[in-house]
C-alpha cells in the first residue's frame, strides 16, 4: 500500500498499489497500526437511493503528469463477494504545478446505477458490507479507503441511524492551489467541494464578549467597540485520514456545514486539535478530533 507518495487528504482518499494484491493488507489508517483494529463508533458513509445504486463523491488521484486515461473503475467488497465494474464515470485532469510534474485526475461526483449481480439481478450495495473502489489506467492500480453505505432520505442525508445526527462538512479553495512544502500542488483551485458525512453533536455553542473602550475622563470607560462571537464545534473519533481532512480545513478558503433541515453554517477561523492518547475502546489507531469554528459575530461600533 502506497500511503505517502502523492497522498492527498480527502474524505475518500486514494492509495497507489505497490504490488499486485497489496490491497489485501488494507488498513483504515495511515499510521502504522497493527492488525485491523476497528472502532464501532466510526464508519465512512456513502449514500444510496436503494441497494442497486451508489453516490460517489468527488475524489482525486494525484500522480505524475502525462499518465494514461483511466480505463476502469470497480466497486469491490473487503470480503471478496462483490466485484462490479462501474461505468459512466467522468474525470477531469488538472495541472498541479509549473513546470508540470504532477497532475490530479479528478473524479466528478456521480450516482452509479444498476449495481446488480449479472445473472440474478440481486442488488449488491447492501448495508453492513465494507466496500472500496478499485481504479486502473491499464498500467497502474489505485484503491480508495473502505466505506459503508446507507440509504439517503429526501434531504440526501443518511437515514436509519438511531440516536445519531449527521452533518455534511464540505470544503473548497477557489482561487488558490494548496501546495506542499516543495511547491507542488495538492488541491487544485477549481476543484468542486469535497464533502463528508459526520455523525456528531453540534449543541452547546460558546460565546466570547470583546469590549473595547477608553477612559472617559471621569473615572469610567467609554465603550468604543462591542463584539460578541458565537463559537461552535464538534468532537469526533475517527481514523487518521479524517484527522487529515479536518486539519486541512484550517487552510481552506470556504468550509461549510450543512444540516438535514436545510440549514447551513459557513465556518470561520477553523481550529482543529487532535489527541491520540485515548482510553479503550478508542485505540491508538483512532484520533479524538476537536473541530472548532466561529459561526457568527455581532458587532456594535462606538458611534451608535
Steps between C-alpha positions, in 0.01 A plus 500: 500500500642836398383746766754782477592555134248732336265477796217753498294569813140445393191331648538205262881473478675302229813286529718366221560126492867414546471133410229275370251422772637726773142620555463180704715668767258790522497731798251774581778731612819649373663444838677168545236314698534129556225277368164633392365647821157659468302749702123459473444873543655580161390414147562694180154522345401531134133536418271316260139523384464123518720190512576511126632858496797683651578871542876551467631844602779697337841338542844544344793289389822697522768361269794584272395713204430345162338182628260291294127548516311307768357187340312325778325572830372212712304465822644224718418368844762426762362148544545429127135430422444812285706598196296720267608738222360852533444666162429854392755672725625849411850631567687827455880517497641812664860628506635542850829685447720682249721374346261210486599193703177402676135484403172417667247269339175628645204264513182705497217416739288229342204276579559151363195286426411138418762358737361149490619141466510422125297178512256560784466881496551489875598847635859507618525823701373362829524642851772386741730391216836674478594622150778680318557629146766350272637715215745438216643675197606167349843518661462634853244406763352716775242428766305712744445480871224265605145620558150386589170607346170630635177582319446875474180679594321777311763751614789293362631418848548143630196354672457203732745623760359462851604752765725695265484807282698553183652819372669543163831685511634631169802708408651664191781743424392701197764728354811345654673164463593352837863385480736280695835619636665432160264735320312215330126534491288281725147634448410685180320832529225400254409181685133458598447475874613187680236375742460249782211394725580506873283373783564768763327720756503874426329618819623738771674787320731737688499880500785748536437866581771744387441857618743779414503848647691795630495710814224757499686747725261444788643175634293281272532338160332605180429193291623554144447153360295198609516153350352160583628190321300178491734200491381152409661168441485126527706205619544183298706182539634398159800356313802704399375580150200682649735686735687604183178624342383700801846647562523603134181703540714752689665607173188484284331814375143375545381245756127433533293278730157395374214355706216268392243776560658715229694731732869564443788679672809649341786418735743782573830488688505120506720348771564126528671303775579128488567275796619140462531396866149370551355227725336184376309433282683772309835360394816670384369460145217747563530867585281716717448806277364831628377730221423858605395804297341841519141476379383858543601839632294795621670840503393839633738782410547783742319749277157355578 
